């Protein structure tokens, strides 16, 4: 697969999946806000799984550099309620 390198700053979507629990949603928002301080509520979309067991949170934001993305992915994937980050 031929991946094109990112050119910063750039619009970047990130999808985080976990249990459909308030604690998961709150944790994700706190982490996102830490790494993307100017993230607006309109930039966040929520989608529940068919049986409402899981919640997918997609945030679209302007990424400033690779270090920002790496730190964000690392903190999200280390959280115990986060099942997957895409």
Order of alpha helices (4+ residues) and beta strands (2+ residues): beta-alpha-beta-beta-alpha-beta
